């Protein structure tokens, strides 16, 4: 498909995570915000919450665009809102579940702001903090911002003094930021030009203590994972990445963090605990998954295959090849008319759907296979999707090579020239984050690969890399096994070495081989038949003669 000739000028789109190319933070003269902000604070027995609320009361963001929701996560005594609080504030008491993720989820669902801003109950926000976060969403629809934290360990603030100091802009004078603990994310910002070169992979810097995201992006996610009680901010940040977020560290969005960070004192224990939960949910970075041949909650790759009654005879071979890949972190979405299959009486061998019954039976116990009625719009939160026609077969190493090409080159999609198939039926591997962002800008007449190219990059790949075959020309009766390409190379090398060092055949064998070749291969069966009828005596005699 092509764009209409009269299409309007394309909207500015952030390429990968290079936000600076679209908006560098410089506001037009006279700019004022128009987007509403919902601040969500989860609180459990917090002694510093009154200071956080006082700093929010003194913000310079328009009052009619700012709401604050405090979620009491079972505090004893229950949270009570004091006198120094924002104008538009609500208090919600958790009735079921526990933990920051659960409380935050409840708070977000109770709000409707254009921008969601989660703030911990041990933060003091400087006067223009909300404005500094919110301005990015006005220019970058996918903005997910990270504030600047200064960790202080001693203070004598009251809600009244915090309100006064934030209001008059002197709160920042109380401590020298250069002498305070430097959060680990700062070095990442230095190394990636403030995440411009991160491709979004440093999503873990999007910390829940003071981070925002547009509701538009948040609504593409599954929301807070309420099963988590540590590391929940990293998990939702991963989801935001896969939903197309652009991560932006906002140095001007200043705060004081009241007390030491958890990681400062318990980094090893936190990592040991979180990595198990993160491995189940986040395929990237790869180092967390320390075992192959495992089934994870969120796979690295989902392969989407469509089957019909007419093509069902290819399905078992097609899917078996996928599941025998050297890339084992994979699920298959097999799309077909499964609801038409029933358990009633039928003439099985004459049933036109019988091959579909056989496919379902063949794969029903493998929980890597998902039987679906419709082609999924997205494979979120899996980072990669492969669209594979059922008439295409992969080799053991195809998916691994396709993944390495798209991931290693940080591309949004790679489409492969496929034997026996047209351009439209080619195999394509997609980056989910790129597709999620591209879809926002998709208009009638646009091709999705063109938009993906604009936001992440698109290439055509060679079948020398993908190693695809046309299943319609394959021997479907052959056993499907995994062949590690490294093992195959070693076996070929060993065979070549054996051929070089093997002794040449004897003169008698050479004469026999030539006579057999001259007879068109008919002589050898005759000789073997005579030898068999004589009980193998001629062959035994010849072996004795060879041994001398």
N, C-alpha and C positions, 0 to 999 in steps of 0.2 A: 504494500500500500504506500501511497505518497501523500504528502500534505497538499491541501487545496492551494491553488496558485495565489489566492487572495488572503491567505492566512495572516493574522496579525504578527507583529514582531514578537519573537519568543520571549517569554518571561525569563528574568535572570535566574539561573539555577546554579546552586553550589556544586562544583565538580568534586566528587569524593568528599573530602572534609576541608576543602580549601575555601573557607568562609571569607577570608580577607579579600578575595577577588570580587565578591558581591557586595559586601558591606564591611568597612573597617572600623565601625563604631562612631564615626564622625557624623553628628546629627545636622540636618539642615537648620538654617536659622529659623527660630520661632517654632520649632517642632514641639508638639505636645502629644502625649500618649492617648490612644483610643481603645486599646485592648484591656479587658478586665483581667484581674489577677486574683487567683484563689490561693491563699497561703494555708497550708495544712501542717499542723503541729501535733505530733503524737507525744503524749506526756505520761510518764509513770513515776509517781513519787518524786517529781522534779522540784528542787528547791530554787532553781534559777528561772523557772518559767515566767514569774512576774517581771523579771528583767527583760526577757525576750519580748514579752507583750508590750512593755513600755517602749522598747525601741521601735516596734511596729507602729505604735501610736504616734510616733514623731516622724514618720516617713513623709516625704514630699510628693508621693504619688497621689493622684486625685482620689479623694475619699470614696466617691461614687463608683470607682473602678477597682476598689480594693476590698476584699473580704478575707477574714481570718477565721479558720475553724480549728478549735482545739479539741483533740480527741483524748479523753481520759481513759487510759488503758488499765483501768482497775486500781487506781491509786487509793491508798488509805492513809489519811482521810481523803475523800474525794476532792478533786480539783475544784477550787472556787476562783472565779474571775475577780480580780481586784478592781481598784478604781482607775489605775493608769493603764488603759487598754484601748485598742483601736475602736473606732466608731462602729464598724460593721463586724461584729464578732459573735460567734456561736460556740457553745460548749456541747459536745456529744459524749455520752458515757458508753463505753463498750459493753455490750450485753453478752456477746458470745465470742470465743477465741481470745488469743492474747498475743502480745508482741508488737513491735513497731510496724512490721509489714501489714498485719491485720488492722491495726489502728489507722495506718495511712490509707489503706484501701477503703475503709469506712468513711474517712474524711473526704477523699477524692470523690467518691460516689455521691456525697452530700453537697458537692459544689458544682458550679457551672462556668467558672471563669475561662477565658480564652487561653490563659497561661496558668499552669499548675506549678506552684512553688512550694516544695517541702522544706521545712526549716526545723532543725532540732530545738529542743527546749532549753538548750544551754548556749544559745547564740545571742549576741547583741549586734543588731544590724545598724550600720551607719545610715545617715539621713537619706541618701539617694540610692540606697541599696536596691530596693524594689525597682526603682526606675532604671538602674543600670542593667539589671537582669531583663526587664520587660522590653527595653528598647530593641533588643535583637529580634524578638518575635515579630516586630512591626516590619522588618526588612528581610528576614529569612524565615519563611514559614515552618522550617524544620528545626529551628533553634532549640538546642538543649544546653543551657548555660551552667557554668560552675563558678561559684563565688570564691573570694579570696579570704582565707581564714588566718587569723593571728591567734596563736594559743597563749592565753594568759593563765597563770596558776594562782595568783593572789589578786583579790579585789575587795573593795568595801562599798560597792554600789548599792543603792536602794532604787526601787522603781522610779521614784521622783527624780533622783539625780541622773539616772540613765535617760529619762525623758528629756530633761533640760539639756544635757550634754549632746544628745543626738540632735535635738531641735536646733541648737545654736552651732552645731558642727565642730564641737571641741572634743568629742568622745575619742577621736583618733590621736589626740595629744597626750593621752595618759600613759602610753607605752611606746617604746622604740621597737618597731616591727623588725628591724635588722638584728635585734638581739634575741628574738623569739625562735622557738622550734620551727624548723622548716619542714613542711609536710612533704611526703615522698612524691606527690604529684608535681611539685614545682620543677624537679629535674626533668620529668617527662615533658613538661611544657617547653623547657629550654631545648631539649633534644629534638623536638618536633615542630619548632617554630609555632608555638602555641597551638599545637595539634593540627596545624595546616597540612603537615606531611604524614599524619598518622593513619590516613585512610579510615578513620573511625575505630581503629583497633585498640586504642587506649581508652575504651569506653569506661574502664574501671575508675578513671579519674572523676567521673560524674558522681560525686559523693552526696549522700542524702542530707548532710548537715546543712547545706545551703545550695540547692540545685533546682533549676526550673526546666520545664519543657512545655512546648505548645500542646494544648489539648488535642489538636488535630493529629499529632504524632502519637500521643499517649493512647488515643482511642484505637490505634491500629494494633496495639499490644493486647496481651491477655490480662494486663494489669498486675498488681502486686501478687507475688507468690506467697500466700499466707501460710504456707507450710514452713517457710524459712523464719528463723529467729536470730540469725546472724547473717551478714552479707547480703541482705535483701536489696540494698541500694545498688550493689554491683549487678545482681541478677536483673533488676528492672532496667539498668543501664544497658545491659546486653540486649534486652528486648527492644529498647529504644533504637539501638544501633541497627538491628535487623528491620526495624520499622522505617528506616530512612533518616534518622536524626542526624543533625550536624552539631558536633560537640564544640563548644566555644568556652574557653576560660576567660572570665571577665575580671581582669585585675582591678578594675575600679569598683567592683561590688564588694566593698570591704566589710568585714565583721571582726568581732572578738569572739573566740571560742573560749567559753568559761571552763577551764580545766584541761587536763592532758587528754590527748586522744587515746582511744582504746589500743590502737596499734603501737603507740609509743611504748607501752608497758607489756603488751601481750602479743607481739607480732607473730611469734612462732606458733603459739597455741591457736591464734585466730586463723592463720593460714592452714594449719593442720586440720582444723574443723571445717573451714569453708571449702577447701579444695575438693572434698568428697561431694558436697552438695553442688558445687560449681561444675564438677566433671559431668554430672548427670544432665545438667541444664544448658551448659555452654560449650559447644564443640571447639570454640576458638577462645583462647590460645590452646594449641594442641597438646602442650606438655602436661596438662592436668589428667588426661586420659592415658594412664600408664599401662594399659593392657589392650591388646588387640583381640579380635574375635569376641567382642562384648556387645551386648545390646543396651544402648543408652537411651534415656528418655527422649533426648533431642539428638537426632543423628546429624552427622556432618553433611550428608547428601541424601536427598529424597529423589528417587527416580519415578517419574510418572509415565505409565504405559496404559494405552487404551486397547481394549479387546472387544471384539464383536463375535457373534456366532460364526461368521465366515473366517475370521482370523484366529479363532481359539486354538486351532491345531498347532499354532506357533507359540502359544503363551507359555507352556511349561518350559520349553527350551530357552525362550527369551528371558524369563524370570530366573531360571536356574543359573544362567550365565551371569546375571547381575549379582546374585547372591554368592557366587563363587569367585567374586573379585578379590584381588589382593587388597583393595580398599574395603575393609570389612565394616566400616562405620557408615552403614547405608541401610535405608528402608525403601520399600517399593510400594507405590500407590497404584494398584491395579484397578483401572476404571472399566466397568462393564455392567451389563444389565442383570446384576445378581438378584434383584428382587423378583425377576421372572422365574427363578428356580424355585421349585416347591418339593414337598415330600410326598405328594400324592402319587397315585398309580399312573404309570406312563410306560410306553414302549421304549425302553431305554436305548436300544441299539438303533431304533428308527427315529428317535427324538432329535430334531434339528439343533436342540440346545445341549445335546449330550456331552459334547466336547467341553462346554462351559462347566457342566457338572464335574467332569474329570479334572479340570483345572482347579476348581474350588477344593475338591478332595485332595489333590496333590499338594496344595499349598496351605491348607487350612490350619495346620499345627505350627506353622512358622510365623511367629509374631512380628517378624520384620516385614511381613506383607500385609498391607491394608487394603481391604476390598471396598471400593468406593463406587457410587452410582454416577457421580459427575466428576469432571475434571476439576481439581481444586484450583481456586483462584490464586492461592498462595500456599507455600509449604512452611510458612512462618511457624516457629522460630528457627527452623533449620537454615543454615547459611547458604546452602547451595541446592539448586534444583536441576535435574536433568530431564528434559522432555525427549523420550525415546520411542519412536514408532515400533510397534510390535513386530514389524518385519525386519528389524535390525538386531543383529547379534553382537554382543561385546565379547572381547577376549578377557582373560583373567586380569590383564593390566590396563584395559581401556579406561575405566573410571579413574584409576589412580593417575594416569597420564593427563586426562582431561582436568581433573582437580588441580594437578600441579601447574598446568598451563594457566588456568583462570586465576588461581590463588597466587602463584608466583609472580604473575604480571599485573596483579591487582586490576583485573578487568571486570566489567559488568556482565559480559556474556561472551561466549565463544560458540560459534556454529561450525559444524564439521561437514566437509564434503563426504557424502555417504554413498557407498557403492549401490547402484541400482535404484537410487532415490532422487527425486527432484529437489530443487532448492527449498521448496516449502515443506518437504518431508524430511529434512536433514535433522540430525541430532544436535541439540543445543543444551549447553550448561549455563545456568544463570546465577548471578550473585543476588541473593534475596534482598539485601539492603538497597542495592542499585535499582531493582525492579520496584520496590516499595516507594522510593522517592520518585522514580520516573512516572509512575501511574498518576501522580497528582497533576502532572502537566500534560497528560495524554488528552488529545482532542480528536474529534471525529476526523478520520482520514489519516491520522498519524500511525506509524508503525512503531510498536513498542521497542524494537531494537534500535530505532533512531533516537528515541528518548533515553534509553539506557546508554547509548553511545555518548550522549550529552552529559549524563551525570556520572558515568564511570568508565566508559570505553567499551567498544565492541570490535571483535575480530572474527574473521573466517579462519578456521584451522584445517590443517591437512589430515587426511586419513592415515598418513604415516604415523601421526601422533595418536589418533583415536583408535586405530586398528579395528575398525568396524567391518562387519560382513553383512551380506544380504541373506537373511535366514531362509528365504524362499528358494535359494539355491544350495542350502546346506543339507548335510545328512543328519536329520533330526533323530535318528536312532542311536547315534553315538553318545556314549556316556559323557556327561558334563563334569569336568573336574577342574580344580584350581591348579594352574601352572604358574609357579613363581618365575618370572622372566630371568631372574638371576640364576635359578637352578637350571633352567633350560639352556642358558648360555654356557654354564659350567659343563653340562652334559654334552653339548656340542663340542666343546674344547677337548673333553676327555675322549670322545669318539675320534676326533681328528688326530689326537696323539696316538691312540691305539692303531689307527690306520698307518701312521708313519713308522711305528716300531714293530708292526706285525711282520713275521717272516714271509717271504714270497712263497706261493704254492709250488709244490713239487712238479717235476716235469710231467709225471703221469697225470696229476690233477689238471695241469694246464692243457694236456692233450684231450682229457675227458671233457673239460669245459668247452674246448673249441668244437669237438665232435657234437656235443649237445646243442651248441649254438647253431651249428650248420644244419642240424635236423629240425630246427625251429622249436627246440625245447622238448621234442617228443622222445629223445633217447633216454633222458634221465628217469622219467617214470617207468620206462620199460626195464632199465637196469635195477631200479629199486624193487620192482615187482619180482624179478628173478631172484634177487637177494632174499626177499621175504619168503618165497616159496622154498628156498633151500635153507631156511632157518638162520639166515645171516652168516652162513659159513664163508661165502666169498669175501664179504667185507672184513670178517675177522682175519682171514688169511692175508689180505692186503695189509692190514694194520701190523701183523707180525713181520711181514716183509719190510715195512717201513722202519720198524724198530731194529732191523738188522738181525 
